[in-house]
Amino acid sequence: MPPKPCTVCKTQRAIIRRPKNGQQTCKDCFFELFETEVHQTIMNAKLFSPGDRVAIGASGGKDSTVLAYVMKVLNDRYQYGLDLYLLSIDEGITGYRDDSLETVKRNQVQYNLPLKILSYDELYGWTMDRVVEKIGKKNNCTYCGVFRRQALDRGAASLEVSHIVTGHNADDIAETVLMNIMRGDIARLGRCTQISTQGEDTIRRSKPFKYTYEKEIVMYAYFKKLDYFSTECIYSPDAYRGHARVFLKDLEKERPSAIIDIIHSGEAWEVKDEEKAKAKVQRTCSRCGYISSNELCKACLLLEGLERGIATLGVNDKSAKSQPANVDQLPVETPMRTIPKFQLPSTSSTSAARAANTTDW
């Protein structure tokens, strides 16, 4: 059987079958389709304004590496007018993050972008290696997720940026929808498919790869010969997300459109007013100044639990009720570590208004 021609240019040999829709293309047309679809996602959501300072969450993995490359390409090609930065968080995981950060440092040179690295040790006084040594592997992803989210905002604030973009792809978002359904988490279910989020006291975050399949990101990185780190986190095999991922992959085998279908279903759901009324009012943490729905934010509670030797403190809403009454009298390292006060960069105070006035380029 003769080789099939590319369905786009009709001249080159098709060597790629797109997982998203089965379209068969040559390598160059695949690159063009991939980049154009990301550009359309950015334009349809009006993610940026000319002059925005944007931090790209860079881990060295395939998603963030492709995101950094594509953001630079699109910024130059379509004259977005963005100031781009790489922002990496060092969780302190020996044999994983130290190696991946070497990849990020090479990406900094390859893409000619400024790089900021902020470590858990610097911010919290703890590395994830020490956290796992202290609490075990049962809830380590809870600690890392909470600490990482706040670390990204703090790193972005130090760069004076108004916007963070992350490499979350369509598979990630569909998995999150499934996880929230399985946990009955109505509050998160109502917002987990949003392409962009921003609170009054947080820096805006966006996901340009919202509709981009993970397999296509891998293909793009492979055929572009991009430099990325491919090892999974050594502490993540037992993560709850893994169950949703296995289920989603099984669905995708039978119906490739299942990933996008789940995202569109999530977008169509509306949270009832009575459920919204149950949501806690957002305020700022009395200790570190970061956004919180309680007196203390999750990161401060988790850090205090580590300092006091209470592994479950702050892990879930029920844990606080099961703590000993004399928790304040329990021994701690002297002095007990606390998180520095959080302050939004001046550029973020006007970002919401600028986003509302975004015009098409």
Disulfide bonds with the S-S distance in Angstrom:
none
